Amino acid sequence: MSFKKTATSQDVAKLAGVSQSAVSRCFTKGASISSRTKLRVLEAARKLKYKAPNISSNSISNDDSGLVAVILPYVTSRYYPEVLIELHEALRNGGFRILLITTDDGEELDEKLIQPYLKEKLIAIISATKPTDKFVEDCNQKRIQFIAYNRSWNIPTISSVACDHRNGGELVAEYFTKKNHKNIGLIEGPKGSFVSDERCKGFKNYIKNNKKIKLNIEKGFFTYEGGYQATEKIFNKKISAIFCADDTMAFGCLDYIKKNTSLKTPSQLEIIGYDDISMSAWESYNLTTVRQPIRQMSKLATQLINEYIKDPDFEPINHIVQGRLIKRKTTK
């Protein structure tokens, strides 16, 4: 006996030739969307018999108490827009509304940043920006749940959902070691970045006892230009493998190699990134990378909010989710 797969918003987006966020806007009352795009989405939804999630009349999102703040740094990063799409989908399916707040690189989350939004009666904050101790205390007093997204700051009164970044770095180091690479490049993110530090610690710790491996390290600051320039600094003919702590730096790394060297990837040089953003699968890159399960992480964050609402004695929970190595054409 076979069962038909229920159509998802991703299926509708693919058929309509639009982004998943456009599908979400189409079925969100008051959201901004052009009439042409809306017609394409509606037609695709009709063909696939897609049913947009209904929010019931007694849903928590029908008043201010259903508002969840999503706070993200690195607004120019190619990773966080994809995170936002998954968080929006998971929260909307849970009957919540989203308030997006962006922060500058390295900025701490404090009362001043979010004070203008507190009148909206937030029920939860999902944040990839580190809060001050005072801010966490204020959230607890106002009974606003705080969830660290893709971070683990060891703050006992908040929950977290994060990829196991250290393990991801170990996966890359294990692969390079098995391939018998001796001269390896490592391109790190900015100083003080939690995710970069964890990924690179995992990588370094795995190979530290292997005396035959020489590690060449530069910072790429999580930017394309940074990855390009870091590759120029560490590059020499002996290097046979490079680990970039995120995909965007890996794109810069690959383009430097293509433009300025005669080396062939992956036969002469293997390159691995981290995150598995959608561009990684583009034909021009076909990047091997560590995939973060952002859909699973987004669903877990929504689940934490539901549990917090239902249970007055809710205790903070820390979810650690494993990433996995996705092999494409930049490795053998």
C-alpha positions in Angstrom: 0.0 0.0 0.0 1.5 3.4 -1.0 1.0 6.8 0.5 1.2 10.1 -1.4 3.8 12.4 0.0 2.2 15.6 1.4 3.3 18.7 -0.4 5.5 21.1 1.5 6.2 24.8 1.1 9.6 23.8 -0.4 7.8 21.8 -3.1 5.6 24.8 -3.9 8.6 27.1 -4.1 10.4 24.8 -6.5 7.4 24.4 -8.8 6.7 28.1 -8.8 10.3 29.1 -9.2 10.4 31.3 -6.2 12.0 31.4 -2.8 10.5 29.5 0.2 10.0 32.9 2.0 7.8 34.0 -1.0 5.6 31.0 -0.4 5.4 31.9 3.3 4.5 35.5 2.5 1.8 34.4 0.0 -0.1 32.6 2.8 0.7 35.2 5.6 -2.0 37.8 6.0 -0.7 41.4 5.4 2.7 40.2 4.1 4.3 42.0 1.2 4.3 40.1 -2.1 3.8 41.1 -5.7 0.6 40.0 -7.5 2.6 38.2 -10.2 4.5 36.1 -7.6 1.4 35.5 -5.6 -0.4 34.1 -8.7 2.6 31.7 -9.4 2.6 30.5 -5.9 -1.2 29.9 -5.7 -1.1 28.1 -9.0 1.7 25.8 -7.9 -0.1 25.2 -4.6 -3.2 24.2 -6.4 -1.4 21.8 -8.7 0.4 20.2 -5.7 -2.8 20.3 -3.5 -0.7 22.1 -0.9 -2.5 23.1 2.2 -1.0 26.1 4.0 -1.0 25.7 7.8 -4.1 27.1 9.4 -3.9 29.2 12.5 -7.0 28.5 14.6 -9.1 31.2 16.1 -7.8 30.5 19.6 -4.2 30.3 18.4 -1.7 32.1 20.5 -0.6 34.1 17.4 -3.9 36.0 17.3 -2.7 38.3 20.0 0.6 39.9 21.0 1.5 37.0 23.2 2.4 34.9 20.1 5.3 37.1 19.0 8.8 35.6 18.9 11.9 37.8 18.4 14.6 36.3 16.1 17.9 38.1 16.6 20.6 37.4 14.1 24.1 38.9 13.5 26.1 39.0 10.2 23.3 40.4 8.1 25.5 40.1 5.0 26.1 36.4 5.7 24.7 34.0 3.2 24.0 31.5 6.0 21.6 33.5 8.1 19.0 34.2 5.4 18.6 30.4 5.0 18.3 30.1 8.8 15.6 32.7 8.8 13.6 30.9 6.2 13.6 27.7 8.3 12.9 29.5 11.5 10.0 31.3 9.8 8.5 28.1 8.5 8.8 26.2 11.8 7.4 29.1 13.9 4.6 29.9 11.5 3.6 26.2 11.4 3.5 26.4 15.2 1.2 29.4 15.1 3.7 32.1 16.1 4.6 35.4 14.5 8.2 36.6 14.0 9.9 39.9 14.8 13.4 40.0 13.1 16.1 42.1 14.8 19.7 42.2 13.4 22.9 43.1 15.3 26.3 44.2 14.3 29.2 41.7 14.3 30.5 41.3 17.9 27.6 43.4 19.4 26.2 42.1 22.7 22.4 41.9 23.3 21.2 44.3 25.9 18.1 46.0 27.1 18.7 49.1 24.9 18.6 47.0 21.7 15.3 45.3 22.4 13.6 47.9 24.6 11.5 49.3 21.7 10.0 45.9 21.1 9.1 44.8 24.7 5.7 46.5 24.4 4.9 43.8 21.9 4.6 41.2 24.7 7.2 38.9 23.4 6.9 35.3 24.6 10.3 34.2 23.4 13.6 35.3 21.9 15.7 33.1 19.6 19.1 34.6 19.3 22.5 34.0 17.7 23.8 37.1 19.5 25.1 36.7 23.0 23.1 38.5 25.7 24.5 40.3 28.7 23.8 38.8 32.1 21.5 41.7 33.0 19.5 41.1 29.8 19.0 37.4 30.6 17.9 38.4 34.1 15.4 40.9 32.7 14.0 38.2 30.4 13.5 35.8 33.2 11.7 38.4 35.3 9.4 39.3 32.4 8.9 35.5 31.7 10.3 35.9 28.2 11.9 32.6 27.2 15.5 33.0 25.8 16.8 30.3 23.4 20.4 30.5 22.1 20.5 29.5 18.4 23.5 27.6 17.1 25.4 28.7 20.2 26.1 27.3 23.7 27.1 30.0 26.1 26.7 27.9 29.3 24.2 30.2 30.8 22.1 28.0 33.2 18.8 29.9 32.9 18.5 29.7 29.0 17.9 26.9 26.6 19.9 26.3 23.4 19.8 24.5 20.1 23.1 24.1 18.4 25.0 22.1 15.9 28.0 20.2 17.3 30.6 22.5 15.8 33.6 20.9 17.4 32.5 17.5 16.1 32.1 19.0 12.6 35.7 20.2 12.7 36.8 16.7 13.8 35.0 15.2 10.8 37.0 17.3 8.4 40.3 16.5 10.2 39.5 12.8 10.2 38.9 12.9 6.4 42.1 14.8 5.7 44.1 12.4 8.0 42.7 9.3 6.3 43.7 10.9 2.9 47.2 11.2 4.3 47.5 15.0 3.8 50.6 16.4 5.5 50.5 20.1 4.6 47.1 21.5 5.4 45.6 25.1 5.3 43.1 26.3 7.9 41.1 29.4 7.2 39.4 30.6 10.4 36.5 33.1 11.0 36.9 36.3 13.0 38.5 36.3 16.4 36.1 35.6 19.2 33.5 33.9 17.0 32.0 31.0 18.9 31.3 28.9 15.9 34.7 29.5 14.3 36.5 28.8 17.6 34.6 25.5 18.1 35.0 24.2 14.6 38.7 25.0 14.5 39.3 23.6 18.0 37.7 20.3 16.9 39.9 20.3 13.8 43.2 21.2 15.6 42.6 18.8 18.5 42.1 15.9 16.1 45.4 16.4 14.3 47.5 17.9 17.2 49.2 14.5 18.0 50.1 13.8 14.4 53.6 15.2 14.2 53.7 14.7 10.4 51.0 17.3 9.7 52.0 20.9 9.2 49.1 23.4 9.7 49.1 26.8 8.0 46.5 29.1 9.6 45.0 32.4 8.4 41.8 34.3 9.2 39.2 34.9 6.6 36.6 36.7 8.8 33.6 34.7 7.3 33.7 36.8 4.1 34.4 35.9 0.4 37.1 38.5 0.2 38.7 37.2 3.5 38.7 33.6 2.1 40.3 34.8 -1.1 43.0 36.8 0.6 43.7 34.1 3.3 44.3 31.5 0.5 46.8 33.9 -1.1 48.7 34.1 2.1 48.8 30.4 3.0 49.1 29.1 -0.5 52.2 27.2 -1.6 52.7 24.2 -3.9 53.1 21.8 -1.0 49.6 22.4 0.4 47.3 19.6 -0.5 44.1 20.3 1.6 42.3 23.4 3.0 39.6 23.6 5.6 37.5 26.8 5.6 35.4 27.4 8.7 32.5 28.5 6.6 31.3 28.1 3.0 31.6 31.7 2.0 35.3 31.7 2.8 35.6 28.4 0.8 34.1 30.1 -2.2 36.8 32.8 -2.1 39.4 30.1 -1.6 38.2 28.1 -4.6 38.1 31.2 -6.8 41.6 32.2 -5.8 42.9 28.7 -6.7 41.0 28.8 -10.1 42.3 32.3 -11.0 45.8 32.2 -9.8 47.1 28.6 -9.9 47.2 25.7 -12.2 46.1 23.2 -9.5 43.2 20.9 -10.2 40.6 20.4 -7.5 40.3 17.8 -6.1 43.1 15.7 -7.7 45.8 18.1 -6.5 44.0 20.1 -3.8 41.0 19.1 -1.6 38.9 21.9 -0.1 36.1 21.6 2.5 33.8 24.2 3.9 31.2 24.4 6.6 27.4 25.1 6.8 26.2 23.6 3.4 24.4 26.8 2.3 22.5 26.5 -1.0 25.3 28.0 -3.1 27.6 25.1 -2.1 25.7 22.8 -4.5 26.0 25.3 -7.4 27.8 23.8 -10.4 30.5 26.5 -10.2 31.5 25.4 -6.7 30.2 21.9 -5.9 31.7 22.3 -2.5 32.3 19.5 -0.1 31.1 20.8 3.3 29.8 20.0 6.7 26.0 20.3 6.7 24.2 22.0 9.6 20.7 20.6 10.0 19.0 24.0 10.3 15.6 22.6 9.6 15.8 20.2 12.5 17.3 22.9 14.7 14.5 25.3 13.8 11.8 22.7 14.7 13.6 22.0 18.0 13.6 25.7 18.9 9.8 25.9 18.2 9.3 22.8 20.3 11.1 24.5 23.2 8.7 27.4 23.0 5.7 25.2 23.1 7.0 23.3 26.0 7.8 26.5 27.8 4.2 27.8 27.3 2.6 24.6 28.5 4.8 23.9 31.5 5.0 26.6 34.2 7.9 24.6 35.8 9.9 24.3 32.5 13.6 23.7 33.0 16.1 25.0 30.3 17.1 22.3 27.8 20.2 22.2 25.6 19.9 20.4 22.3 23.2 19.4 20.5 22.6 18.3 16.9 25.2 16.5 14.8 26.2 17.8 11.4 27.5 15.5 8.6 30.0 15.7 5.8 28.5 16.2 2.4 30.9 15.1 -0.3 30.9 16.9 -3.6 33.5 17.7 -6.3 36.1 19.5 -4.1 37.2 16.2 -2.5 38.2 12.9 -4.0 
